[in-house]
Amino acid sequence: MIHIFKSWYLKNFSDPQVIILALLLLLFTFVFVMFGDVLTPIIAAVVISYVLEGAVSKLQRLGVPRMLSVVFVFVIFLISILLLSLGILPLIINQLVQLVKELPNMISEGQKLLMALPQQYPLISEQQIAEVMRLIKTEIASMGQKILSMSLSSVVDVFTLLVYMVVVPLLIFFFLQDKNNIINWLKRFLPDDMELASKVWSDVDVKIGNYVRGKILEILVVGFATYIPLAIMEMEYAALLSLLVGLSVIIPFVGAVAVSIPVVLIAFFQWGFTTDFVTLIVAYSVVQFLDGNLLVPLLFSEVVKIHPAAIIIAVLVFGGLWGVWGVFFAIPLATLVQAVINAWPVTTEKEATT
């Protein structure tokens, strides 16, 4: 048994650089898992700074001084957040409140439709329909209790949100302004011999940056493209549904299917099985088709292709560890894991002992 373990250790960890890389990965994973909640504003600031750094670097390549580039990009970022908070967010909240108020009526209409199914399909009994409705009402009651508990702690949440609204932008500005100084300061605590770790990072840096920026652009494009037909057809809750459709692209494969359910149901309750309903579904399907077959290949052509099963596993694992952030970065993290595996040197026991 000891010989087997020794052989495995010499094969995979005989190179000191491998040990350094493994320790760094374990250290970062430990910090995120143990202190992720406490470090949330810092992590958010680092992620946003990393995204904005692409625009800063492009301005620098055009000859604009870094400080001026940072100020320009930071101001554009603040203006975008301000417009989102004052313009779109109140509309989304208003439509969400209306949807919650209208939900009991939708459930009643849905119950009537379900009760008619046994007459059309004898294999479905009224008892089965009643059981389904009971489960739906139980889930809605549970959701109501969760919303109530969230509202009771809203004072603390609002205070925390206000603190984040001040702290996170300040951190973003300082991270962008002093990027080189911060990196040089961190290097003081890292080993000098980090060739393997540097190789892995250089392999995934460009791909992760392109993926994150491309994913943000995809959210905006898909959300706006969905809102156009919904608004033209005067569909209820158009802004709310468009936001959900845009955010659904964060979760590969599953997101598009999950968000399609409320879109179809609300359209059906508004129009019934009419020409408007069919037209809306066709327009929505066209947006989803263009996203999957045109926009995604165009934006993410540089990202390493990963097997769909590996992507789903990555979403489940990293989402379970880090919530929304884990889901958002599931593919980049999977790319990182793939880069580590590809760069990991494997040494035979004979080579390690010589």
Secondary structure, DSSP 8 states (H G I E B T S, - for coil): -HHHHHHHHHHHH-SHHHHHHHHHHHHHHHHHHHHTTTTHHHHHHHHHHHHHHHHHHHHHHTT--HHHHHHHHHHHHHHHHHHIIIIIHHHHHHHHHHHHHHHHHHHHHHHHHHHTHHHH-TTS-HHHHHHHHHHHHHHHHHHHHHHHHHHHTHHHHHHHHHHHHHHHHHHHHHHHHTHHHHHHHHHTTS-S--HHHHHHHHHHHHHHHHHHHHHHHHHHHHHHHHHHHHHHTT-TTHHHHHHHHHHHTTSTTHHHHHHHHHHHHHHHHHH-SSHHHHHHHHHHHHHHHHIIIIIHHHHSTTS----HHHHHHHHHHHHHHHHHHHHHTHHHHHHHHHHHHHH-----HHHHH-
